[in-house]
Structure formats: C-alpha cells, structure tokens
Amino acid sequence: MHKIMLIEDDRQLSELIGEHLERYGYKIHKPTDFQHIMESFAKVQPDLVLLDINLPYYDGYFLCRSIRQQSTVPIIIISARSTEMDQIMAMELGADDYITKPFTFELLHTKVKATIRRVYGEYAATDSGELFIDGLKLDSQTLAVQFEGQRQELSKNEYILLKKLLEHHETYIPRETLIEAVWDSLTFVDDNTLTVNMTRIKQKLSSLGLPNVITSKRGVGYMLSVPTRLGKTNE
C-alpha cells in the first residue's frame, strides 16, 4: 500500500481528496500541524506528496524545496495559483507535476496513479548497471550523475530524461518522446514541464563542469552531445 502525504489546509477538500484516493487502496496521511510539516514528513516517509501552495506558516514553495533537499519522493502540486510563473517556480524547486484548482478527482487519481507507476511500478528503472560517457556516469541505484569526482543528485524525472539522452547520445530526441518516457500518455503534461526539467538537468551538468552539452532545436527536440562512445557496465 503506497503512502501519500496530503498537505492541504482546506479541511473539506482534504477530506474529499483523502476519501477518493483511499478507495483505490492508498494510505493517506493528512498533517494538521502546519508549523511542523517537515517533522511529519520525516516520520511518515511517504511514497508521494500532494502539496498545496497557500499554507499557514510555510508556503508550498518553501516546503517543496525543503522536501527536495532531503528526498527524491515525487511531489505533485495542487493549487489555485494558475499562472505560468507559479508552475515554473514549482517545477524549478523540484515538483514533479502541477494540478490547478479546481480539478476533477479523476484527473487527480490519473496523475497519482501514473506517477506511482512510473516511480515504483512497471515503469520504474530496474537496471542495476551504470551508464558512462567519457567521465560522465549515471547511477541508477543512487539516482545521481557524476563527473570527475563531483556528484549531483537527480530527481526521478531528471534521471529518466538524462538516461534517455545518454542512450541516444548525439541524436535529437523529440519532445513528445521524452514526455512519454517520463509521464506516459495517460498524463496531461504542459510543455513547460519538460522545459523546466531539462533546464534543471542542464544546470546540474554545468555545475559538474559540463556546460552546453545539452542542446535543443525547435521542432526537433533535445540532444546530449559528449564526444565519446556510450558504454554500459554491470557490477
């Protein structure tokens, strides 16, 4: 049974969401002490977080960043804030998806189901090896990318996207292919979601000393270009 932490201060909405998701077998944790959300998160250790933005004490942006600093658990934002900037900010801080209020419970369940299936189910990474390209190493066990002794942790989405780029190095991959690899065809994904995730990957690679290795071409897609042959080892 997967555990979902629902961080929503609208008690009526929280109860409705909880009741709906419990019908599908999820265990829902609804913290009410919004001053100590991170303590509750550490205790519950959820498999997925549903997070509102307008909250007492600490807003959802702060909590998203705080959760992401210590965990790669998938985070889905549920908020009445519907501007593009709100969504971009949430994704930049580490959110995996964004649902604007009002929404249908069917849409919410579809996104929850797709995310859990991708991270923990049939679409989860099962390879025990590592992908190498020159000094760049992608580790499927730790969800981290390493280069010349430096290391950056990746979210699950970032790992899947970078793995796809590594497997097809020096080849442009269509945006649609990348979106389907991460969110699958059942999920409604804004084009900005992919853009923000790719921007985060570029920033992390740049911090490792690999700037500008990912290029994009309008109408074509994204390409990782590191001048060496891809190899794979299993330990």
Wavefront OBJ file of the C-alpha trace (Angstrom):
o trace
v 0.000 0.000 0.000
v 1.536 3.286 -1.110
v 1.570 6.156 1.380
v 0.509 9.607 0.220
v 1.103 12.709 2.314
v -1.617 15.270 1.571
v -0.566 18.757 2.681
v -3.741 20.817 2.261
v -5.168 23.279 4.800
v -8.691 23.297 3.341
v -10.106 20.628 5.624
v -13.162 19.900 3.496
v -11.117 19.491 0.318
v -8.536 17.438 2.191
v -11.228 15.039 3.405
v -12.724 14.692 -0.079
v -9.342 14.021 -1.702
v -8.425 11.565 1.030
v -11.690 9.645 0.755
v -11.417 9.432 -3.026
v -7.826 8.154 -3.066
v -8.433 5.698 -0.217
v -10.973 3.960 -2.455
v -8.066 2.987 -4.692
v -6.056 1.495 -1.854
v -3.741 4.378 -0.957
v -2.957 5.198 2.663
v -3.459 8.938 3.134
v -1.651 10.973 5.786
v -3.131 14.439 6.383
v -0.979 16.520 8.758
v -2.806 19.275 10.634
v 0.160 20.869 12.388
v 1.373 23.078 9.556
v 4.140 24.542 11.678
v 5.925 21.183 11.781
v 5.317 19.714 8.333
v 8.910 18.588 7.834
v 8.862 16.665 11.099
v 5.687 14.912 9.920
v 7.294 14.178 6.554
v 10.317 12.571 8.223
v 8.040 10.419 10.372
v 5.656 9.314 7.615
v 8.245 8.768 4.850
v 5.556 8.936 2.141
v 5.790 7.492 -1.351
v 4.224 10.622 -2.852
v 3.393 14.144 -1.661
v 0.355 16.181 -2.705
v 1.199 19.756 -1.792
v -0.848 22.959 -1.749
v 0.963 26.290 -2.094
v -1.109 28.640 0.067
v -0.500 27.219 3.527
v -0.132 28.686 7.024
v 3.380 29.209 8.439
v 5.320 27.950 5.389
v 4.074 28.093 1.820
v 4.241 25.184 -0.579
v 7.265 26.578 -2.391
v 9.310 26.525 0.809
v 8.114 23.022 1.677
v 8.773 21.741 -1.843
v 12.349 22.977 -1.670
v 12.800 21.589 1.858
v 11.486 18.156 0.874
v 13.617 18.066 -2.249
v 16.751 18.860 -0.235
v 16.385 15.575 1.631
v 14.342 13.278 -0.603
v 13.587 12.376 -4.220
v 9.971 11.469 -3.366
v 7.631 12.618 -6.161
v 5.769 15.862 -5.413
v 2.546 16.916 -7.128
v 1.461 20.496 -6.519
v -2.290 21.138 -6.171
v -3.020 24.851 -6.149
v -5.446 27.567 -7.184
v -2.467 29.528 -8.487
v -2.717 29.018 -12.209
v -0.182 31.367 -13.782
v 2.674 30.020 -15.853
v 5.154 31.628 -13.449
v 3.654 29.759 -10.477
v 4.014 26.466 -12.313
v 7.549 27.196 -13.470
v 8.604 28.200 -9.951
v 7.201 24.974 -8.507
v 8.975 22.852 -11.102
v 12.222 24.760 -10.584
v 12.024 23.958 -6.872
v 11.684 20.243 -7.578
v 7.992 19.486 -8.094
v 7.218 16.651 -10.499
v 3.786 17.790 -11.617
v 1.270 20.596 -11.125
v -2.532 20.484 -10.952
v -4.544 23.691 -10.859
v -7.721 24.022 -8.797
v -10.488 23.336 -9.459
v -9.768 19.839 -10.752
v -11.672 16.586 -11.065
v -10.867 13.689 -8.783
v -10.486 11.552 -11.894
v -7.663 13.778 -13.142
v -6.001 13.779 -9.728
v -6.176 9.993 -9.469
v -4.828 9.592 -13.007
v -1.794 11.726 -12.200
v -1.220 9.993 -8.853
v -1.518 6.543 -10.449
v 0.771 7.446 -13.350
v 3.402 8.946 -11.045
v 3.438 5.982 -8.676
v 3.535 3.532 -11.590
v 6.449 5.424 -13.120
v 8.459 5.682 -9.913
v 7.639 2.398 -8.176
v 5.827 0.198 -10.670
v 6.146 -1.137 -14.185
v 7.905 1.973 -15.492
v 10.408 2.210 -12.656
v 14.072 1.788 -13.535
v 15.196 -1.773 -12.871
v 18.650 -1.865 -14.412
v 21.458 -2.409 -11.921
v 24.190 -1.004 -14.131
v 25.672 2.369 -14.787
v 25.765 4.430 -17.953
v 29.084 6.003 -18.895
v 30.013 8.595 -21.463
v 33.634 9.662 -21.151
v 33.965 10.702 -17.494
v 30.207 11.163 -17.056
v 28.484 8.435 -15.048
v 24.766 7.965 -14.421
v 23.976 5.689 -11.475
v 20.565 4.023 -11.463
v 20.842 2.937 -7.833
v 21.511 6.341 -6.286
v 19.812 8.468 -8.967
v 22.945 10.569 -9.269
v 25.183 11.838 -12.046
v 28.947 12.053 -11.514
v 31.803 13.680 -13.386
v 35.472 13.997 -12.399
v 34.843 13.282 -8.739
v 31.853 15.594 -8.413
v 28.297 14.426 -7.911
v 24.780 15.784 -8.336
v 21.619 14.050 -7.150
v 18.736 13.826 -9.611
v 15.003 13.612 -9.189
v 13.358 10.550 -10.714
v 12.177 12.603 -13.682
v 15.625 14.088 -14.247
v 17.194 10.627 -14.078
v 14.815 9.207 -16.690
v 15.347 12.148 -19.039
v 19.134 12.109 -18.735
v 19.203 8.329 -19.170
v 17.205 8.701 -22.371
v 19.629 11.330 -23.655
v 22.641 9.181 -22.750
v 21.211 6.148 -24.516
v 20.716 8.211 -27.676
v 23.754 10.463 -27.422
v 24.409 12.817 -30.324
v 20.886 12.159 -31.595
v 17.987 14.554 -31.256
v 15.080 13.084 -29.299
v 11.618 14.568 -29.961
v 9.982 16.377 -27.056
v 6.985 14.052 -27.319
v 9.223 11.006 -26.863
v 10.808 12.482 -23.745
v 7.436 13.452 -22.287
v 6.044 9.950 -22.840
v 9.164 8.390 -21.296
v 8.596 10.281 -18.064
v 4.889 10.977 -17.705
v 3.360 8.407 -20.121
v 0.443 9.070 -22.447
v -2.179 8.962 -19.678
v -0.916 12.109 -18.007
v -1.732 15.644 -19.080
v 1.609 17.434 -19.272
v 2.215 21.079 -20.033
v 5.095 21.691 -22.450
v 6.726 23.913 -19.831
v 7.061 20.909 -17.514
v 9.611 19.271 -19.813
v 11.404 22.581 -20.386
v 11.836 23.184 -16.659
v 13.095 19.643 -16.035
v 15.604 19.944 -18.871
v 16.757 23.305 -17.511
v 17.428 21.717 -14.120
v 19.448 18.934 -15.766
v 21.489 21.484 -17.723
v 22.198 23.421 -14.529
v 23.358 20.296 -12.715
v 25.602 19.210 -15.573
v 27.017 22.727 -15.779
v 27.843 22.639 -12.064
v 29.834 19.457 -12.766
v 31.858 21.262 -15.422
v 29.759 20.196 -18.408
v 28.049 23.343 -19.711
v 26.217 23.360 -23.030
v 26.324 19.587 -23.549
v 22.544 19.506 -23.988
v 21.204 21.405 -26.972
v 17.670 21.912 -28.205
v 16.329 22.602 -31.670
v 12.848 23.988 -32.175
v 10.572 21.436 -33.776
v 13.190 18.679 -33.426
v 13.941 18.022 -29.755
v 16.873 17.697 -27.350
v 20.318 16.170 -27.809
v 23.173 15.312 -25.452
v 26.497 15.753 -27.206
v 29.612 14.403 -25.493
v 32.285 13.257 -27.995
v 32.742 9.647 -26.968
v 31.021 6.299 -27.303
v 28.384 5.210 -24.807
v 29.256 2.193 -22.723
v 27.447 0.279 -20.047
v 28.770 -1.858 -17.223
v 27.022 -4.055 -14.694
v 28.596 -4.660 -11.354
l 1 2 3 4 5 6 7 8 9 10 11 12 13 14 15 16 17 18 19 20 21 22 23 24 25 26 27 28 29 30 31 32 33 34 35 36 37 38 39 40 41 42 43 44 45 46 47 48 49 50 51 52 53 54 55 56 57 58 59 60 61 62 63 64 65 66 67 68 69 70 71 72 73 74 75 76 77 78 79 80 81 82 83 84 85 86 87 88 89 90 91 92 93 94 95 96 97 98 99 100 101 102 103 104 105 106 107 108 109 110 111 112 113 114 115 116 117 118 119 120 121 122 123 124 125 126 127 128 129 130 131 132 133 134 135 136 137 138 139 140 141 142 143 144 145 146 147 148 149 150 151 152 153 154 155 156 157 158 159 160 161 162 163 164 165 166 167 168 169 170 171 172 173 174 175 176 177 178 179 180 181 182 183 184 185 186 187 188 189 190 191 192 193 194 195 196 197 198 199 200 201 202 203 204 205 206 207 208 209 210 211 212 213 214 215 216 217 218 219 220 221 222 223 224 225 226 227 228 229 230 231 232 233 234 235
